[in-house]
Amino acid sequence: MSFGPPPSVFTQSSLTAHDKRKRYRKRLFGIAAAVLAVALGVFGWLLTRAGDGEPSGTHQEAAAPAADEVRDTVEKVPAAPEGQVVVDHNEEGLAGVTESHPRYAPGTWATGKILAKGVADRIVGIKVEPHYDETAWTLKLDGHICATSSHVTVDGRTAVVVQPAKRKGTAGAGICDEVVFVDLNNGKKLWQSSMPSANSAFVTNTNLTLTKGVVAVAWGEGSVAYDMKNGKQLWNSATRSKCEDQGFAGGRALLALERCGDAPDTTYQVEKLDPRTGKAQWTYKPAPGIKSVYLPSSEPPVLAVAAGDTSVTDLITLDDKGRHLATISMDSGAYDPKCGDGMGFFGVVEKCPGMVVGRSQVFVMSKDQTEIDQPENWIVAFDIKTGKTEGKIDGRAQSPVFPLRMGGDDLLVYRRSFSDIEPDAVVSWNPRTGKETALLVFSLSGGDNHMLGDPEQSDIVVERGRVFFAKQELSADPKHPKDPVLSALGVGSAG
C-alpha cells in the first residue's frame, strides 16, 4: 500500500512562507482574544467554574496508578480558560503529495512537555510552549506506521506497528509485523519485536492496544501479546481458541473480539482475557446475524454492533462477569458513534470517536441536524446498567458538540464553532448535575486553522490542561506546493 512520496528538499523561500503563516496564526489568536472578551460576556455558560485548581471530574482513584498502567488523566480547571497557542507545527517537504495520494499521519499523543505525532515512517516529538514549533526529537522507524493506539501509560509510553521497508519490492512488501515500544518524553525506542507468523497482517486489518504491562496486537488470522518491560512475548493466538482474533480493546482490562466460521455463517464472540496469559475469563456471544462488532470499552465492557449493515444499530453493555446488562438502540441512525469511520484502517476495532464510555454511563453524539436556528447536534448520556437516558448536552446553532474522553466522572466535550461570534471551547460536563465548566476557550477561525478542528480529519487530544489538534492526512497546498503545511496546533491556558 502506498503511503505517499518521500520528503523533498525544504527551500529557503518555504521558510519565509512558514514564518509568515506562523505570525498570521498568532495574530489570529490575538484578534480572537478581543472577540472572546465579548463572547465571554454574551455566552454565560463559559464562565462556569468548579473552583480554581479543582479537578473537573469527581472520581478519585484510591491509590496512585502504577507506571505501566494506561493513564486516565483527570483535568483541572485552569485559573483562566482563555486560550493561547502552545504548539504551532508545520510539516515540511510535501511537494508532490496530493489529497488523492496523501501522506498519512497516524497517531497523536501528548505528555506534559511533548506533543508526539506519527508521520509516515517516523514519530516526531514537538516541544510544548514556549517553543511552539521546535522539534525535541525525531524517531525514525524501519518503515511506515500501520497501527497505533490512543492509549499511553502513566509514565508516557506507547506502541506502534510498522511495515518494514526492507521488504520493499518483494511479495511481502505490505506486511505489518514489527512492534515498536516508545518513550514519548524523549523519543527513545525501548524495544522492537517481530510478530510471529504475521504474513496476513496489513495496514487494513492490524489492531493494536495497551493494557497494564502488556502490548497486544491482532490481525485477523493471528494475535500476540508482549511484556512492556522488555518486549518478551507472553502468548499468541496459536495457544488459544480456534476462532480468529480481529482486535483488542485495552485500557483498564483486555477484551478480544473473535470471528468464528466462514461467511455467510460468520459469528462473533467477545472474551475477557488475562493479559499475562491470554486465558479467557469469560465469553459473550452476540446474536447470530451481526455484521460488524466494535469494542469501544473494555471496562466496563461495551460492544457496538451492526445488525443490518456496517452502521452501528445497537450498543450492548455487560457486567464484570460478561453477562448482558442492557441493549441501547441507536434509534435507526439518529445517533452517530462513528465506529469504523475515518481512514478505515490504522486499527478500527477499538475506535468509535462519536462516543465515550465512562464507569457508569455511555455518551453518544447524535447525527447533525438540518433545522435552522436549532442545535447542530447533542450528546446523550445512557446508564450502563439500564440503558435509560440520564442527561443531554446540546450543541448550538453553528456549534456542534463532540465527546472527547472522560475526565474522572465528567465528560470532556469539544464545542466547535462555525460562528464569528461564539468561540470554540473544551468544556467539562457533569451529567448528574448538568453543570458545564469551561476548561479552554479559543478560536480556530481562519483557513487551515479551522480545518484542524474537524474531528473527522484530525486527532483531538486533551492532556494536562491543553488541547491539541493534529491532521490525520497531509498534502501540499496546490497553489504553493513547496510551502510547509500546518499539521498540528495546540492551545493552553493564558492564565
Buried (B, 14 or more C-beta within 10 A) or exposed (E): EEBBBEBBEBBEEBEEBBEEBBEEBBEBBEEBBEBBEEBBEEBEBBEBEBEEEEBBBBBEEEEEBEEBBBBBBBBBBBEBBBBBBBBBBBBBBBBBBBEEEBBBBBBBBBBEBBBBBBBBBBBBBBBBBEBBBEEBBEBEBBBBBBBBBBBBBBBBBBBBBBBBEEBEEEEEBBBBBBBBBBBBBEBEBBBBBEBEBBEBBBBBBBBBBBBBBBBBBBBBBBBBBBBBEEBEBBBBBEEBBEBBBBBBBBBBBBBBBBBBEEEEEBBBBBBBBBBBEBEBBBBBBBEEEBBBBBBBBBBBBBBBBBBEEEBBBBBBBBEEEBEEBBEBEBEEEEBBBBBBBBBEBBBBBBBBBBBBBBBBBBBBBBEEBEEEEEBBBBBBBBBBEEBEEBBBBBBBBBBBBBBBBBBBBBBBBBBBBBEEEBBBBBBBBBBEEEBBBBBBBBBBBBEBBBBBBBBEBBBBBBBEBBBBBBBBBBBBBEEBBBBBBBBBBBBBBBE
